Amino acid sequence: NPAEGRESVLTRVKLRGLNGSNNYGPRAVGLKVGFSGGGRAVLSDSKVCGYDTATEVEGGTLSIADSRLCVFENGVLVQSGEAVVERTRFSRGEIGVVVESGHGRVTNNVFAGLE
């Protein structure tokens, strides 16, 4: 959990789930960001596949760039906070981006094979 004004950076990361959960128990999440006080996480040049929710934001900011999200129900789920998604490919999923509360900025991405 970075202090305010600092950030956590994940580059060239591969997260591979089991293609989602069964219909019971907790939902599988690939990367969850939850900062109080304005923290920031950056995911770049990475791949997150096989989770019910590939990435989830519950406070703070998550920036995703030059990455791939695949085999998911929700690619990016913002429950509070902010998600910034650029130059990322969403494939073989259901819903690319969901913003329930907070902010989302989605630019220059590819959405392919979504249901």
Residue pairs with C-beta under 8 A, 6 or more apart in sequence:
1 35
1 39
2 8
2 35
2 39
2 40
2 41
3 37
3 39
4 37
4 38
4 39
5 38
6 39
6 40
7 39
7 40
7 41
7 42
8 39
8 40
8 41
8 42
9 41
9 42
9 44
10 31
10 41
10 42
10 43
10 44
10 46
11 42
11 44
11 45
11 46
12 45
12 46
13 43
13 46
13 47
13 48
14 46
14 47
15 30
15 31
15 46
15 47
15 48
15 49
15 51
16 47
16 49
16 50
17 28
17 30
17 49
17 50
17 51
17 71
18 28
18 50
19 50
19 71
20 28
20 50
20 51
20 52
20 71
20 72
20 73
21 27
21 28
21 52
27 52
27 53
28 50
28 51
28 52
28 53
29 51
29 52
29 53
29 54
29 55
29 56
30 48
30 49
30 50
30 51
30 53
30 54
30 55
30 72
31 41
31 43
31 48
31 54
31 55
31 56
31 62
32 55
32 56
32 57
32 58
33 39
33 41
33 55
33 56
33 57
33 58
33 59
33 60
33 61
33 62
33 81
34 57
34 58
34 59
34 60
35 41
35 59
35 60
35 61
35 81
36 59
36 60
38 60
38 61
39 59
39 60
39 61
40 60
40 61
40 62
40 63
41 60
41 61
41 62
41 63
42 62
42 63
42 65
43 55
43 62
43 63
43 64
43 65
43 67
44 63
44 64
44 65
44 66
44 67
45 65
45 66
45 67
46 67
46 68
47 67
47 68
47 69
47 70
48 54
48 55
48 67
48 68
48 69
48 70
48 72
49 68
49 69
49 70
49 71
49 72
50 70
50 71
50 72
51 71
51 72
52 72
52 73
52 74
53 72
53 73
53 74
53 77
54 69
54 70
54 72
54 74
54 75
54 76
54 93
55 62
55 64
55 69
55 75
55 76
55 77
55 83
56 74
56 76
56 77
56 78
56 79
57 76
57 77
57 78
57 79
57 80
57 81
57 82
57 83
57 102
58 79
58 80
58 81
59 80
59 81
60 81
60 82
61 81
61 82
61 83
61 84
62 76
62 81
62 82
62 83
62 84
63 83
63 84
63 85
63 86
64 76
64 83
64 84
64 85
64 86
64 88
65 85
65 86
65 87
65 88
66 86
66 87
66 88
67 88
67 89
68 88
68 89
68 91
69 75
69 76
69 88
69 89
69 90
69 91
69 93
70 89
70 90
70 91
70 92
70 93
71 92
71 93
72 92
72 93
72 94
73 93
73 94
73 95
74 93
74 94
74 95
74 97
74 98
75 90
75 93
75 95
75 96
75 97
76 83
76 85
76 96
76 97
76 98
76 104
76 106
77 98
77 100
78 97
78 98
78 99
78 100
78 101
78 102
78 103
78 104
79 100
79 101
79 102
80 100
80 101
80 102
81 102
81 103
82 102
82 103
82 104
82 105
83 97
83 99
83 102
83 103
83 104
83 105
83 106
84 104
84 105
85 97
85 104
85 105
85 106
85 107
85 109
86 106
86 107
86 108
86 109
87 108
87 109
88 109
88 110
89 109
89 110
89 112
90 96
90 97
90 109
90 110
90 111
90 112
90 114
91 110
91 111
91 112
91 113
91 114
92 113
92 114
93 113
93 114
93 115
94 114
94 115
95 114
96 106
96 109
96 111
96 114
97 104
97 106
